Structures are given as C-alpha cells and as structure tokens.
C-alpha cells in the first residue's frame, strides 16, 4: 500500500513537472515569437531611417556608412543571442530588452529628425523656379549659383546643403561680370524672414527657391536665373573645357577631390584638371580665414573657366560642354538664351572684365532655426562688407 502511495506520488510529481516544463516551453515560445516580431519591426524601422537620412542628406555619406555598420552589428548580435542561446532564458530576456530599446530609440530618433526638419517644409519648393527673363545680350542680369554638398553620384537632388552661394552679375553691353561670394555659415533670416535665423547653407535643404530668395534678401536684388550644381559638375566642366590656370596665394594641400587623391598647390600659377580644381575649390581648413578663402578660390576657378570658355574653340562646341554637365546641374536659363550669348561673343570676341569680392563676418555660436536645441558655429554678417557689395551691384541694376 505504501509502495502504491509512493508510486502515485511520483506520478503526480512527474505530471506536475511535465506541466511546468510545458508551461515554461509555452512561455519561451511566446517570447521567441515576440522577439521575431519585434526584430522584424526593428529591421524595417532601421532600414527606413537610414533611407530617410540618406535621401534628406541630413548626414554626410561617411556617417551614413557608419550608421549602417552599427545597425548590422546590432542585428547580428541579436541574431547570435537568439540562435545560440535558445535554452537560456536570461539570454532571451536580454535579447528582448535590447530589441525593445532599439525599436524605441529608433522611433525617438526618427521623431527627433522630423521635429528638426519637418517643421520647415513650408519653405520647400521642389517645383521649377520661374526665370525673370531678360534679353541677355542687351540687359544686365543676376544669376544665383548654388553648389550642393553631394559627391560621387550622378544626378542632383532637390535638397542638400548649399555650400556655395554665389551672386554673379552680368553686364553684356559693357562686358563686365561681378562675382560675390557669401560664406556658407552666414547667420541670416531664411527666405528673408529675420525671425527664422539659420546658417545660409541650411537653406539648401528646403529647395533652391529658399536658398535663392535668402541670398537675394541679403543684397536687395532680384535674381533672373539660377544654376545649381554638385561637385561632379565642376569636375566634368573643367575637363570639358580643358585644364585651367589659377594663381594661388598660398602653398597648401587638399584631399577634397572626387578621386580621393591629395593635391599639393604652390603659391603662384597652378594648372588644374577637373579633379584638382575641385580639391582647390573645396579646401578651407588650411587657411586662417577659412571659408572666406575657400570662396575666393571658388571665384578663381569660375573666372578661369569663363576665360577658357569664351575662346572660339570652346564656343563653337558649347553644346558638347553643356551635355557634359547636364546630369549634375539644374538651371532655369533657357538654351535659346545661352545660344544668344554664344553668338554675341563669337560676333565680336571682346574680352570681359571679371571682378570678385566677398562679404565677411565674425564667427560665434548660436541656436539655429533648423537645430533649435543645439548651438552651432555661425558667422555674424559684417554690415560694412554687405553695404560695399550692395553698392557694387547697383551698377548692374
């Protein structure tokens, strides 16, 4: 009898143990299913976030690559935890917590990006900006040149940091050109609104219309046309017209080329191909006046291109030059206007007087409209230099 009772007790204990194992197995299965669902959601969100950041050009490409590597490592770690430790409940819990934290963090990060950039969509204008058409062979006109921060890709995006902001005033009657460079960090009211203070370069994120109107407000002018180009457009343009010559004020080196090559420039005359011209035009950290010197170099490159382009050999093949840069530029200058200018130049082959000037400012830290929670380096405009630029532009109105 005692033996029977003992046998019954063992059966009950065994049955209870089996039920606990079954219950535990069910719980583990539920955790595994939850992990798979969260892991899938996490992958979708992370991939979407990377695409969002890349498409909005909110980060340079090298940081996007680092972000992708980090995402891959996180996903790999979680996959390892789930595959190699299925029988260890503590690892299930760690993996579950990690997944929840990453999902929540990604939601928060994406929301933060939307807060920083989404509120400014009222300035965005991806539509073609209408030209204020004039007779380009008989009337003075203003061109806004925007150089956007994109590198080794063909094509040009609607939005992107506007690192070059150049005013080009043209007087076709007296054959005069005036170029005015505005530093990328100028602290100005976006779209002419003094209450929305931001770095000038950020205007490019909201469309060419925002950049152009912001610069126009600085100088009290109205642009007739715009040209928007990326880094590759400059390389292709210089290679199309042939090597250019620039007169450098300094000895310096620059690795800011498409090829990744570091170029060494000497004080005096330098002959540059497209890749070297880009490196010359992009360097700023080698100089005490930083971005201002970079703007001077950009003006040198543009001036050298114009000098080369107005030769008969180039003008008679100007359509080939335009074809070389079409994929990496946008403009509202009509082909008929370009043809008219070419014919005018071929008709008399007069030389052009090309002048350059830059406005200046004082560096400091300020909150910006695009980054309201974080102080950034900006340049407070020097009113005296702006007034000098305005006065010089009066001759072209």
C-alpha positions in Angstrom: 0.0 0.0 0.0 2.8 2.4 0.9 4.5 1.4 -2.3 1.3 2.3 -4.2 1.1 5.6 -2.5 4.7 6.3 -3.3 4.1 5.4 -6.9 1.1 7.7 -7.1 3.1 10.5 -5.5 5.9 10.0 -8.1 3.3 10.1 -10.9 1.7 13.3 -9.6 5.2 14.9 -9.2 6.2 13.8 -12.7 2.9 15.1 -14.1 3.4 18.4 -12.3 6.9 18.6 -13.6 5.8 17.9 -17.1 3.1 20.6 -16.8 5.7 23.1 -15.6 8.1 22.2 -18.4 5.2 22.5 -20.9 4.2 25.9 -19.4 7.7 27.1 -19.5 8.1 25.9 -23.0 5.0 27.8 -24.0 6.3 30.9 -22.3 9.6 30.5 -24.1 7.8 30.0 -27.4 5.8 33.2 -26.8 9.0 35.2 -26.0 10.6 33.8 -29.2 7.6 34.8 -31.3 7.6 38.3 -29.7 11.3 38.6 -30.4 10.8 37.7 -34.0 8.0 40.2 -34.5 10.0 43.0 -32.7 13.2 42.1 -34.6 11.3 42.3 -37.9 9.8 45.7 -36.9 13.2 46.9 -35.8 14.9 46.0 -39.1 12.1 47.7 -41.1 12.4 50.9 -39.0 16.2 51.0 -39.1 16.3 50.5 -42.8 13.6 53.2 -43.3 15.5 55.6 -41.0 18.8 55.1 -43.0 17.0 55.7 -46.3 15.3 58.8 -44.8 18.6 60.2 -43.5 20.3 59.5 -46.9 17.5 60.9 -49.0 17.3 64.1 -46.9 21.1 64.3 -46.9 20.9 65.0 -43.2 24.3 63.4 -42.7 27.4 63.1 -44.8 27.8 59.7 -46.6 30.6 58.6 -44.3 28.3 58.9 -41.3 25.5 57.0 -43.1 28.0 54.2 -43.7 29.0 54.1 -40.0 25.2 54.0 -39.1 24.7 51.1 -41.4 27.6 49.2 -39.8 26.2 49.9 -36.3 22.8 48.6 -37.4 24.3 45.5 -38.9 26.3 44.8 -35.7 23.2 45.2 -33.5 21.1 42.9 -35.8 24.0 40.4 -35.8 24.3 40.4 -32.0 20.6 39.8 -31.6 20.6 37.1 -34.1 23.5 35.4 -32.3 21.7 35.7 -29.0 18.6 34.1 -30.4 20.3 31.3 -32.3 23.0 30.2 -29.9 21.2 30.6 -26.5 17.7 29.4 -27.1 17.8 27.3 -23.9 19.0 30.1 -21.8 16.1 32.2 -20.6 18.4 35.1 -19.4 19.6 35.5 -22.9 16.0 35.6 -24.2 15.3 38.4 -21.7 18.5 40.3 -22.7 17.6 40.0 -26.4 14.0 41.1 -25.8 15.1 44.1 -23.8 17.7 45.0 -26.4 15.2 44.8 -29.2 12.6 46.9 -27.4 15.3 49.6 -26.6 16.5 49.7 -30.2 13.0 49.9 -31.6 12.0 52.6 -29.1 15.3 54.5 -29.7 14.8 54.4 -33.4 11.2 55.7 -33.1 12.5 58.5 -30.9 15.4 59.3 -33.2 13.2 59.4 -36.3 10.7 61.6 -34.4 13.6 64.0 -33.5 14.7 64.3 -37.1 11.1 65.1 -38.1 10.9 67.7 -35.4 14.1 69.3 -36.5 13.4 69.3 -40.2 9.7 68.6 -40.8 8.6 71.9 -39.3 10.3 73.8 -42.1 8.5 72.1 -45.0 6.6 75.3 -45.7 9.8 76.6 -47.3 10.3 73.7 -49.5 9.7 74.2 -53.2 10.7 71.3 -55.5 9.0 72.8 -58.5 10.9 74.6 -61.2 11.7 78.2 -60.2 10.5 80.5 -63.0 13.1 82.7 -64.6 12.8 86.5 -64.6 13.6 86.6 -68.3 15.5 89.4 -69.9 17.4 90.0 -73.2 20.7 88.5 -72.1 22.6 90.2 -74.9 21.3 93.7 -74.1 20.3 93.8 -70.4 22.1 93.2 -67.2 21.0 90.2 -65.2 21.7 88.3 -61.9 22.5 84.6 -61.6 22.4 82.7 -58.3 24.9 79.8 -58.3 24.4 77.1 -55.7 26.9 74.4 -55.1 25.3 71.5 -53.2 27.2 69.1 -51.0 27.0 65.9 -53.0 29.9 63.9 -54.2 30.5 60.7 -56.2 27.0 60.3 -57.6 25.5 61.3 -60.9 22.4 63.4 -60.7 21.4 66.2 -58.4 18.8 66.1 -55.5 16.1 68.7 -54.8 17.5 69.3 -51.4 21.0 69.4 -50.0 23.4 71.7 -48.1 24.2 74.7 -50.2 27.9 75.1 -49.6 28.5 77.6 -52.4 26.3 80.7 -52.6 27.5 82.9 -55.4 25.9 86.0 -56.9 27.0 86.6 -60.5 26.0 89.9 -62.0 26.4 90.2 -65.8 26.5 93.3 -67.9 26.6 92.0 -71.6 26.8 95.5 -73.0 29.9 96.7 -71.2 31.2 93.1 -71.0 31.5 93.1 -67.2 31.0 90.3 -64.6 30.9 90.7 -60.9 31.1 87.7 -58.6 30.1 88.0 -54.9 30.7 85.1 -52.5 28.6 84.6 -49.3 30.1 82.3 -46.6 28.1 79.1 -46.0 27.8 79.8 -42.3 26.3 83.3 -42.6 23.7 83.8 -39.9 20.7 85.1 -41.8 16.9 85.0 -41.9 15.8 82.2 -44.1 13.7 83.2 -47.1 14.2 86.8 -45.9 12.4 86.2 -42.6 14.6 87.8 -39.9 12.8 85.7 -37.2 14.0 82.4 -38.7 17.7 82.8 -38.2 19.8 80.0 -39.6 23.1 79.2 -41.3 22.9 80.0 -45.0 24.0 76.5 -46.0 20.9 75.0 -44.3 18.6 76.9 -46.8 19.6 74.4 -49.4 17.8 71.6 -47.5 14.5 73.3 -48.3 14.9 73.8 -52.0 16.5 76.1 -54.5 13.8 78.7 -54.0 14.6 79.1 -50.3 18.4 79.4 -51.0 17.9 81.9 -53.8 15.5 84.1 -52.0 17.6 84.1 -48.8 20.6 85.3 -50.8 18.6 87.9 -52.7 17.3 89.4 -49.5 20.9 89.9 -48.2 21.8 92.1 -51.2 18.4 93.6 -52.1 18.4 92.2 -55.6 16.1 90.0 -57.7 17.7 87.0 -59.4 16.8 86.4 -63.0 18.3 82.9 -63.2 19.8 80.2 -61.1 22.4 77.4 -61.6 22.5 74.5 -59.1 25.5 72.1 -59.4 27.1 69.3 -57.4 30.8 68.5 -57.1 30.9 66.3 -60.1 29.5 69.0 -62.3 32.6 71.1 -61.6 35.0 68.2 -62.4 33.1 67.5 -65.7 33.0 71.1 -66.7 36.7 71.7 -66.2 37.6 68.5 -68.0 35.3 69.5 -70.9 36.8 73.0 -71.4 40.4 71.8 -70.7 42.8 72.4 -67.9 42.5 75.8 -66.2 45.1 78.0 -64.5 44.7 79.6 -61.1 47.1 82.0 -59.2 47.2 80.6 -55.7 48.1 83.0 -52.8 49.4 80.1 -50.6 51.2 76.8 -50.6 48.7 74.2 -49.3 47.4 70.7 -49.7 43.9 69.4 -50.2 42.4 65.9 -50.3 38.9 67.1 -51.1 38.8 65.5 -54.6 36.4 63.0 -56.1 39.3 60.6 -56.6 40.4 60.8 -53.0 43.8 62.0 -54.2 45.7 64.7 -52.2 46.9 67.6 -54.3 49.7 70.0 -53.3 49.3 73.5 -54.6 52.1 76.0 -54.8 52.0 79.8 -54.4 51.7 81.2 -57.9 50.3 79.7 -61.1 48.8 76.1 -60.9 47.4 74.3 -63.9 44.4 72.1 -62.8 42.3 69.4 -64.3 38.8 68.8 -63.0 39.7 66.7 -60.0 42.4 69.0 -58.9 40.2 72.1 -59.5 37.6 70.6 -57.1 40.2 70.0 -54.4 41.5 73.5 -54.9 37.9 75.0 -54.6 36.9 73.0 -51.5 39.8 73.4 -49.1 39.2 75.8 -46.2 41.0 74.4 -43.1 44.4 75.2 -44.4 43.7 79.0 -44.1 43.3 81.4 -41.2 40.3 83.0 -42.9 38.8 79.5 -43.6 35.5 79.7 -45.6 36.3 83.1 -46.9 39.5 81.9 -48.6 37.6 78.9 -50.0 35.1 81.4 -51.5 38.0 83.3 -53.1 39.3 80.0 -54.6 35.9 79.2 -56.0 35.7 82.5 -57.7 39.2 81.9 -59.1 38.0 78.6 -60.6 34.8 80.1 -62.0 36.8 83.0 -63.5 39.3 80.6 -65.1 36.5 78.5 -66.6 34.9 81.6 -68.1 38.3 82.8 -69.5 38.7 79.4 -71.1 35.1 79.1 -72.3 35.0 82.3 -74.2 37.6 81.1 -76.7 36.4 80.4 -80.2 37.3 76.7 -80.0 35.1 76.2 -76.9 32.2 78.4 -78.1 31.8 76.6 -81.4 31.3 73.4 -79.4 29.4 74.8 -76.5 26.6 72.1 -76.8 29.2 69.4 -76.1 30.2 71.3 -72.9 26.6 71.6 -71.8 26.0 67.9 -72.5 29.0 67.0 -70.2 27.4 68.7 -67.2 23.7 68.1 -67.8 23.2 65.2 -65.4 24.8 67.1 -62.5 23.3 70.6 -62.9 19.9 72.3 -62.8 19.1 75.7 -64.2 16.2 77.8 -65.4 18.4 79.5 -68.1 16.8 78.6 -71.5 19.0 77.1 -74.2 18.0 80.0 -76.5 19.5 82.5 -74.1 22.7 80.6 -73.9 22.8 80.4 -77.7 22.3 84.1 -77.9 25.2 84.8 -75.6 27.4 82.5 -77.5 26.6 84.2 -80.8 27.2 87.6 -79.3 30.6 86.6 -78.1 31.5 84.9 -81.4 30.4 88.1 -83.2 33.0 90.4 -81.5 35.2 88.2 -79.4 35.6 91.0 -76.9 37.4 90.4 -73.6 35.4 90.5 -70.3 36.3 92.4 -67.2 35.7 89.9 -64.3 35.7 91.2 -60.8 35.4 89.3 -57.5 34.5 90.2 -53.9 33.4 88.5 -50.7 31.4 89.6 -47.7 32.7 88.8 -44.3 31.6 88.3 -40.7 32.5 87.2 -37.2 32.4 83.6 -36.0 30.4 82.6 -32.9 27.9 80.0 -31.6 24.2 80.4 -32.0 21.0 78.4 -32.0 19.6 78.0 -35.5 16.1 77.5 -36.9 17.0 74.0 -38.1 18.7 73.0 -34.9 16.8 74.9 -32.1 18.2 72.7 -29.3 21.8 72.9 -30.2 24.3 75.7 -30.6 26.2 75.6 -33.9 29.1 77.6 -35.4 27.8 80.6 -37.4 29.1 83.8 -38.9 27.5 87.1 -37.9 27.4 89.3 -41.0 29.7 92.3 -41.2 27.3 95.0 -42.3 30.1 97.1 -43.8 31.1 94.4 -46.3 27.5 93.8 -47.2 26.9 97.5 -48.0 30.0 97.5 -50.2 28.6 94.6 -52.1 25.2 96.2 -52.5 26.9 99.4 -53.8 28.9 97.3 -56.4 25.7 95.6 -57.5 23.9 98.9 -58.1 25.9 99.3 -61.4 24.2 96.1 -62.7 20.6 97.1 -61.9 
